[in-house]
Amino acid sequence: MDFAILMTWDGLFYLVILSLLEIVLGIDNIIFISIVTDRLPSEQQRFSRNLGLSLALIVRLLLLGIVGWIMQMNNTLFTVFEIDFSGQSIVLLIGGLFLIYKSITEMHDSVTGRDKSEQTGKVTLSRVITQIVFIDLVFSFDSIISAIGMTNGIAKETGGDPMIIIYVAVIVSMIVMLLFAKQISRFINSRPTIKMIALGFLVTIGVVLVADAFGQHVPKGYIYFAMVYALIVEFLNIRMRRNKKLKKQ
């Protein structure tokens, strides 16, 4: 690989933009990991989070190595009711349905008030890691396809190989997520309303993956905007409740 492309202004610009994109796309992953690891004993949570994100990095790097094969997965395998299904579609469909099921199950447990201690004994580290690896695989497809689409024109502009930019951007984004995963996990799981918003976000992402599998592309920007808007409203509610509590004291 030619590292010289990283020394150009165009290369650096794409690296920064792509790293930010990978971090944004990785939010889905962090939220899922934070929620599923919360059921584990406290001494295993940090290990499982770090292992989950490390596996996400390995999966992405491995998929980048077979990127040509991944792009060929767009070829139609079969057609049902005039809808073409490819290997990519099947992965997105299974991943989307799993994400919807898992998120709704977590919502149900939260709404019905099931004690975390009741759930902890039924959840094993290996089971959680298996779920994380599967979701890593699904989210990695989205991440890699987006990255390749963004760097499509850089080879013509710089004459260099854009793959090195994608590799470095993936590594940078994962390091950032590893540094902040604990804080994000603690923030989500210590606030029931924020956790419910996060689960609602994951259900929506699952629906979008299923829609993508059926050839109906929904821009994720709308979903991220809705989530940020909901979080801002909840932060205002938290601030309001805190101020009322202080006035009563």
C-alpha contacts under 8 A as a table, 3 or more apart, distances in Angstrom:
res1	aa1	res2	aa2	distance
1	M	161	D	7.05
1	M	163	M	7.94
1	M	164	I	6.45
2	D	5	I	6.52
2	D	160	G	6.86
2	D	161	D	6.43
2	D	164	I	7.21
3	F	6	L	5.71
3	F	7	M	7.55
3	F	164	I	6.81
4	A	7	M	5.34
4	A	8	T	7.25
4	A	160	G	7.74
5	I	8	T	5.54
5	I	11	G	5.40
5	I	158	T	7.24
5	I	160	G	5.60
5	I	161	D	7.19
5	I	162	P	7.83
6	L	9	W	7.83
6	L	11	G	4.81
6	L	12	L	5.62
6	L	15	L	7.76
6	L	165	I	7.05
7	M	11	G	6.64
7	M	12	L	6.83
8	T	11	G	5.07
8	T	12	L	6.22
9	W	12	L	5.16
9	W	13	F	6.02
10	D	13	F	5.08
10	D	14	Y	6.20
10	D	154	I	7.73
10	D	158	T	7.29
11	G	14	Y	5.30
11	G	15	L	6.10
11	G	154	I	7.85
11	G	158	T	7.86
11	G	165	I	7.16
12	L	15	L	4.92
12	L	16	V	6.23
13	F	16	V	5.38
13	F	17	I	6.27
14	Y	17	I	5.14
14	Y	18	L	5.74
14	Y	151	T	7.29
14	Y	165	I	7.36
15	L	18	L	5.17
15	L	19	S	5.93
15	L	165	I	5.67
15	L	166	I	7.42
15	L	168	V	7.51
15	L	169	A	5.85
16	V	19	S	5.16
16	V	20	L	6.27
16	V	169	A	7.50
17	I	20	L	5.23
17	I	21	L	6.20
18	L	21	L	4.91
18	L	22	E	6.11
18	L	147	A	6.67
18	L	150	M	7.65
18	L	166	I	7.24
18	L	169	A	5.98
19	S	22	E	5.10
19	S	23	I	6.25
19	S	169	A	4.48
19	S	170	V	6.57
19	S	172	V	6.50
19	S	173	S	5.47
20	L	23	I	5.08
20	L	24	V	6.24
20	L	173	S	7.19
21	L	24	V	5.13
21	L	25	L	6.13
22	E	25	L	5.07
22	E	26	G	5.88
22	E	143	S	6.56
22	E	147	A	7.93
22	E	169	A	7.20
22	E	170	V	6.47
22	E	173	S	5.90
23	I	26	G	4.88
23	I	27	I	6.49
23	I	173	S	5.19
23	I	174	M	7.46
23	I	176	V	7.72
23	I	177	M	7.13
24	V	27	I	5.40
25	L	28	D	6.34
25	L	29	N	7.78
25	L	139	F	7.97
25	L	143	S	6.48
26	G	29	N	5.07
26	G	30	I	6.33
26	G	139	F	7.92
26	G	177	M	7.75
27	I	30	I	5.07
27	I	31	I	6.12
28	D	31	I	5.33
28	D	32	F	6.25
28	D	139	F	7.99
28	D	202	L	6.91
28	D	205	I	7.93
29	N	32	F	5.22
29	N	33	I	6.09
29	N	135	I	7.45
29	N	136	D	6.95
29	N	139	F	7.24
30	I	33	I	5.10
30	I	34	S	5.92
30	I	53	L	7.89
30	I	177	M	7.56
30	I	181	A	6.58
30	I	184	I	7.82
30	I	185	S	7.74
31	I	34	S	5.09
31	I	35	I	6.25
31	I	184	I	7.90
31	I	185	S	7.27
31	I	188	I	7.98
31	I	198	A	6.74
31	I	202	L	7.94
32	F	35	I	5.33
32	F	36	V	6.23
32	F	132	I	7.86
32	F	202	L	7.42
33	I	36	V	5.40
33	I	37	T	5.93
33	I	49	R	6.36
33	I	52	G	7.06
33	I	132	I	6.51
34	S	37	T	5.51
34	S	38	D	6.25
34	S	49	R	7.12
34	S	181	A	7.68
34	S	184	I	7.54
34	S	185	S	4.65
34	S	186	R	7.96
34	S	188	I	7.54
34	S	189	N	7.55
35	I	38	D	5.32
35	I	39	R	7.60
35	I	185	S	7.36
35	I	188	I	7.91
35	I	189	N	7.01
35	I	195	K	7.92
36	V	39	R	6.11
36	V	40	L	7.88
36	V	128	V	6.61
37	T	40	L	5.39
37	T	45	Q	5.58
37	T	48	S	6.70
37	T	49	R	6.91
37	T	128	V	6.81
38	D	41	P	7.77
38	D	42	S	7.76
38	D	45	Q	6.69
38	D	189	N	7.11
39	R	116	K	6.49
39	R	119	Q	6.43
39	R	120	T	5.05
39	R	123	V	6.74
40	L	44	Q	6.26
40	L	45	Q	6.01
40	L	120	T	5.50
40	L	123	V	6.51
40	L	124	T	7.10
40	L	125	L	7.05
41	P	44	Q	5.56
41	P	45	Q	6.57
41	P	120	T	6.57
42	S	45	Q	5.31
42	S	46	R	7.74
43	E	46	R	7.03
43	E	47	F	7.84
44	Q	47	F	5.39
44	Q	48	S	6.09
44	Q	125	L	7.62
45	Q	48	S	5.18
45	Q	49	R	6.11
46	R	49	R	5.16
46	R	50	N	6.19
46	R	182	K	7.08
47	F	50	N	5.31
47	F	51	L	5.97
48	S	51	L	4.99
48	S	52	G	5.81
48	S	125	L	7.29
48	S	128	V	7.95
48	S	129	I	6.93
49	R	52	G	5.06
49	R	53	L	6.28
49	R	181	A	7.25
49	R	182	K	7.77
50	N	53	L	5.32
50	N	54	S	6.01
50	N	178	L	6.48
51	L	54	S	4.99
51	L	55	L	6.02
51	L	129	I	7.92
52	G	55	L	5.17
52	G	56	A	6.23
52	G	129	I	6.50
52	G	132	I	5.95
52	G	133	V	6.92
53	L	56	A	4.82
53	L	57	L	6.32
53	L	174	M	7.01
53	L	177	M	7.73
53	L	178	L	6.70
54	S	57	L	5.11
54	S	58	I	6.34
54	S	174	M	7.73
55	L	58	I	4.96
55	L	59	V	6.00
55	L	133	V	6.69
55	L	136	D	7.58
56	A	59	V	5.13
56	A	60	R	6.17
56	A	133	V	6.98
56	A	136	D	5.17
56	A	137	L	7.47
56	A	140	S	7.55
57	L	60	R	5.21
57	L	61	L	6.20
57	L	170	V	7.20
57	L	171	I	6.90
57	L	174	M	6.41
58	I	61	L	5.18
58	I	62	L	6.08
59	V	62	L	5.16
59	V	63	L	6.08
59	V	136	D	7.08
59	V	137	L	6.52
59	V	140	S	7.20
60	R	63	L	5.10
60	R	64	L	6.10
60	R	137	L	7.77
60	R	140	S	5.63
60	R	144	I	7.32
60	R	170	V	7.55
61	L	64	L	5.03
61	L	65	G	6.41
61	L	167	Y	6.95
61	L	170	V	7.86
62	L	65	G	5.10
62	L	66	I	6.81
63	L	66	I	5.19
63	L	67	V	5.89
63	L	70	I	7.52
63	L	140	S	7.81
63	L	144	I	7.89
64	L	67	V	4.81
64	L	144	I	7.12
64	L	167	Y	7.69
66	I	69	W	5.44
66	I	70	I	6.46
67	V	70	I	4.93
67	V	71	M	6.24
68	G	71	M	5.30
68	G	72	Q	6.46
69	W	72	Q	5.07
69	W	73	M	6.54
70	I	73	M	5.15
70	I	74	N	7.70
70	I	88	Q	7.77
71	M	74	N	6.03
72	Q	75	N	5.84
73	M	76	T	7.92
73	M	86	S	6.05
73	M	87	G	4.97
73	M	88	Q	5.42
74	N	86	S	5.33
74	N	87	G	6.57
74	N	88	Q	5.97
74	N	89	S	7.76
75	N	86	S	5.53
75	N	87	G	7.47
76	T	79	T	7.51
76	T	84	D	5.82
76	T	85	F	5.48
76	T	86	S	4.48
76	T	87	G	7.64
77	L	84	D	7.46
77	L	85	F	5.83
77	L	86	S	5.04
77	L	87	G	6.95
78	F	84	D	6.08
78	F	85	F	5.54
78	F	86	S	7.14
79	T	82	E	5.85
79	T	83	I	5.35
79	T	84	D	4.45
79	T	85	F	5.90
80	V	83	I	5.20
80	V	84	D	6.63
80	V	85	F	7.66
83	I	214	F	6.70
83	I	215	G	7.68
84	D	214	F	7.65
84	D	215	G	7.94
85	F	88	Q	7.95
85	F	89	S	5.62
85	F	90	I	6.82
85	F	213	A	7.33
85	F	214	F	7.40
86	S	89	S	5.02
86	S	90	I	6.38
87	G	90	I	5.24
87	G	91	V	6.44
88	Q	91	V	5.25
88	Q	92	L	6.28
88	Q	141	F	7.98
88	Q	213	A	7.55
89	S	92	L	5.14
89	S	93	L	6.00
89	S	212	D	7.14
89	S	213	A	4.18
89	S	214	F	7.10
90	I	93	L	5.03
90	I	94	I	6.15
90	I	213	A	6.60
91	V	94	I	5.40
91	V	95	G	5.99
91	V	138	V	6.54
92	L	95	G	5.07
92	L	96	G	5.80
92	L	138	V	6.31
92	L	209	L	5.39
92	L	210	V	6.27
92	L	212	D	7.12
92	L	213	A	5.57
93	L	96	G	5.16
93	L	97	L	6.16
93	L	209	L	6.33
93	L	210	V	4.77
93	L	212	D	7.89
93	L	213	A	5.30
94	I	97	L	5.29
94	I	98	F	6.13
94	I	210	V	7.91
95	G	98	F	5.13
95	G	99	L	6.09
95	G	134	F	7.68
95	G	135	I	6.64
95	G	138	V	5.79
95	G	206	G	7.31
95	G	209	L	7.32
96	G	99	L	5.11
96	G	100	I	6.20
96	G	205	I	7.34
96	G	206	G	3.98
96	G	207	V	6.19
96	G	208	V	7.42
96	G	209	L	4.91
96	G	210	V	5.20
97	L	100	I	5.14
97	L	101	Y	6.12
97	L	206	G	6.29
97	L	207	V	7.64
97	L	210	V	6.89
98	F	101	Y	5.09
98	F	102	K	5.98
98	F	206	G	7.67
99	L	102	K	5.17
99	L	103	S	5.97
99	L	135	I	7.84
99	L	202	L	6.78
99	L	203	V	6.55
99	L	205	I	7.90
99	L	206	G	5.26
100	I	103	S	5.30
100	I	104	I	6.04
100	I	202	L	7.12
100	I	203	V	4.80
100	I	204	T	7.84
100	I	206	G	5.21
100	I	207	V	7.07
101	Y	104	I	5.34
101	Y	105	T	6.07
102	K	105	T	5.15
102	K	106	E	6.28
103	S	106	E	5.10
103	S	107	M	6.17
103	S	199	L	5.52
103	S	200	G	7.50
103	S	202	L	6.42
103	S	203	V	5.95
104	I	107	M	4.88
104	I	108	H	6.08
104	I	199	L	7.57
104	I	203	V	7.17
105	T	108	H	5.07
105	T	109	D	6.30
106	E	109	D	5.16
106	E	110	S	6.23
106	E	199	L	7.60
107	M	110	S	5.11
107	M	111	V	6.06
107	M	196	M	6.82
107	M	199	L	6.84
108	H	111	V	5.16
108	H	112	T	5.99
109	D	112	T	5.33
109	D	113	G	6.10
109	D	114	R	5.36
110	S	113	G	5.16
110	S	114	R	6.34
111	V	114	R	7.92
114	R	118	E	7.00
114	R	119	Q	7.66
115	D	118	E	5.34
115	D	119	Q	6.88
116	K	119	Q	5.21
116	K	120	T	6.13
117	S	120	T	5.22
117	S	121	G	7.15
118	E	121	G	6.52
118	E	122	K	7.69
119	Q	122	K	5.47
119	Q	123	V	6.63
120	T	123	V	5.37
120	T	124	T	7.96
121	G	124	T	7.47
123	V	127	R	6.79
123	V	128	V	7.19
124	T	127	R	5.25
124	T	128	V	6.37
125	L	128	V	5.21
125	L	129	I	6.13
126	S	129	I	5.11
126	S	130	T	6.10
127	R	130	T	5.13
127	R	131	Q	6.39
128	V	131	Q	5.19
128	V	132	I	6.23
129	I	132	I	4.98
129	I	133	V	6.10
130	T	133	V	5.20
130	T	134	F	6.29
131	Q	134	F	5.20
131	Q	135	I	6.29
132	I	135	I	5.22
132	I	136	D	5.94
133	V	136	D	4.91
133	V	137	L	6.25
134	F	137	L	5.19
134	F	138	V	6.54
135	I	138	V	5.06
135	I	139	F	6.09
136	D	139	F	5.28
136	D	140	S	5.82
137	L	140	S	5.09
137	L	141	F	6.64
138	V	141	F	5.60
138	V	142	D	7.13
139	F	142	D	5.29
139	F	143	S	6.22
140	S	143	S	4.90
140	S	144	I	5.94
141	F	144	I	5.37
141	F	145	I	6.07
142	D	145	I	5.39
142	D	146	S	6.13
143	S	146	S	5.31
143	S	147	A	6.19
144	I	147	A	5.00
144	I	148	I	6.14
145	I	148	I	5.24
145	I	149	G	6.15
146	S	149	G	5.11
146	S	150	M	6.25
147	A	150	M	5.18
147	A	151	T	6.37
147	A	166	I	6.54
148	I	151	T	5.30
148	I	152	N	5.98
148	I	166	I	7.67
149	G	152	N	5.33
150	M	153	G	7.61
151	T	154	I	5.37
151	T	155	A	7.75
151	T	162	P	6.11
152	N	155	A	6.97
152	N	162	P	7.73
153	G	156	K	5.57
153	G	157	E	6.49
154	I	157	E	4.94
154	I	158	T	5.91
154	I	159	G	7.43
154	I	160	G	7.43
154	I	161	D	7.99
154	I	162	P	6.35
155	A	158	T	5.45
155	A	159	G	4.75
155	A	160	G	5.17
155	A	161	D	5.92
155	A	162	P	6.18
156	K	159	G	5.45
156	K	160	G	7.92
161	D	164	I	6.48
161	D	165	I	7.99
162	P	165	I	5.34
162	P	166	I	6.67
163	M	166	I	5.06
163	M	167	Y	6.22
164	I	167	Y	5.07
164	I	168	V	6.18
165	I	168	V	5.26
165	I	169	A	5.97
166	I	169	A	5.08
166	I	170	V	6.09
167	Y	170	V	5.32
167	Y	171	I	6.38
168	V	171	I	5.15
168	V	172	V	6.09
169	A	172	V	5.12
169	A	173	S	6.04
170	V	173	S	5.26
170	V	174	M	6.20
171	I	174	M	5.24
171	I	175	I	6.27
172	V	175	I	5.21
172	V	176	V	6.36
173	S	176	V	5.17
173	S	177	M	6.25
174	M	177	M	4.99
174	M	178	L	6.04
175	I	178	L	5.09
175	I	179	L	6.30
176	V	179	L	5.21
176	V	180	F	6.51
177	M	180	F	5.25
177	M	181	A	5.57
178	L	181	A	5.29
178	L	182	K	7.85
179	L	182	K	7.44
180	F	183	Q	5.45
180	F	184	I	6.22
181	A	184	I	5.19
181	A	185	S	5.94
182	K	185	S	5.11
182	K	186	R	6.09
183	Q	186	R	5.20
183	Q	187	F	6.03
184	I	187	F	5.07
184	I	188	I	6.15
185	S	188	I	5.31
185	S	189	N	6.10
186	R	189	N	5.37
186	R	190	S	5.86
187	F	190	S	5.57
187	F	191	R	6.56
188	I	191	R	5.67
188	I	192	P	7.48
188	I	194	I	5.70
188	I	195	K	5.08
188	I	198	A	7.63
189	N	192	P	6.63
189	N	194	I	7.81
189	N	195	K	5.93
191	R	194	I	5.40
191	R	195	K	6.18
192	P	195	K	5.01
192	P	196	M	6.20
193	T	196	M	5.07
193	T	197	I	6.31
193	T	234	E	7.76
194	I	197	I	5.06
194	I	198	A	6.15
194	I	231	L	7.25
194	I	234	E	7.43
195	K	198	A	4.98
195	K	199	L	6.17
196	M	199	L	5.03
196	M	200	G	6.13
197	I	200	G	5.01
197	I	201	F	6.17
197	I	227	M	7.53
197	I	230	A	7.39
197	I	231	L	7.60
198	A	201	F	4.96
198	A	202	L	6.32
198	A	227	M	7.99
199	L	202	L	5.01
199	L	203	V	6.26
200	G	203	V	5.09
200	G	204	T	6.28
201	F	204	T	5.09
201	F	205	I	6.23
201	F	223	I	7.70
201	F	227	M	6.61
202	L	205	I	4.95
202	L	206	G	6.12
203	V	206	G	4.99
203	V	207	V	6.29
204	T	207	V	5.04
204	T	208	V	6.22
204	T	223	I	7.60
205	I	208	V	4.99
205	I	209	L	6.21
205	I	223	I	7.88
206	G	209	L	5.10
206	G	210	V	6.32
207	V	210	V	5.09
207	V	211	A	6.13
208	V	211	A	4.93
208	V	212	D	6.08
208	V	217	H	7.57
208	V	218	V	6.35
209	L	212	D	5.01
209	L	213	A	6.24
210	V	213	A	5.00
210	V	214	F	6.57
211	A	214	F	5.17
211	A	215	G	6.41
211	A	216	Q	5.04
211	A	217	H	6.52
211	A	218	V	7.49
212	D	215	G	4.93
212	D	216	Q	5.01
212	D	217	H	5.07
212	D	218	V	7.31
213	A	216	Q	7.34
219	P	222	Y	6.16
219	P	223	I	7.64
220	K	223	I	5.14
220	K	224	Y	6.28
221	G	224	Y	5.18
221	G	225	F	6.07
222	Y	225	F	5.14
222	Y	226	A	6.22
223	I	226	A	5.08
223	I	227	M	6.23
224	Y	227	M	5.10
224	Y	228	V	6.15
225	F	228	V	5.18
225	F	229	Y	6.08
226	A	229	Y	5.07
226	A	230	A	6.15
227	M	230	A	5.08
227	M	231	L	6.15
228	V	231	L	5.05
228	V	232	I	6.15
229	Y	232	I	5.15
229	Y	233	V	6.35
230	A	233	V	5.20
230	A	234	E	6.26
231	L	234	E	4.99
231	L	235	F	6.07
232	I	235	F	5.06
232	I	236	L	6.31
233	V	236	L	5.15
233	V	237	N	6.35
234	E	237	N	4.87
234	E	238	I	6.15
235	F	238	I	5.00
235	F	239	R	6.16
236	L	239	R	5.04
236	L	240	M	6.07
237	N	240	M	4.98
237	N	241	R	6.13
238	I	241	R	5.23
238	I	242	R	6.15
239	R	242	R	5.09
239	R	243	N	6.17
240	M	243	N	5.19
240	M	244	K	6.25
241	R	244	K	5.16
241	R	245	K	6.17
242	R	245	K	5.10
242	R	246	L	6.24
243	N	246	L	5.09
243	N	247	K	6.25
244	K	247	K	5.15
244	K	248	K	6.36
245	K	248	K	5.25
245	K	249	Q	6.51
246	L	249	Q	5.18
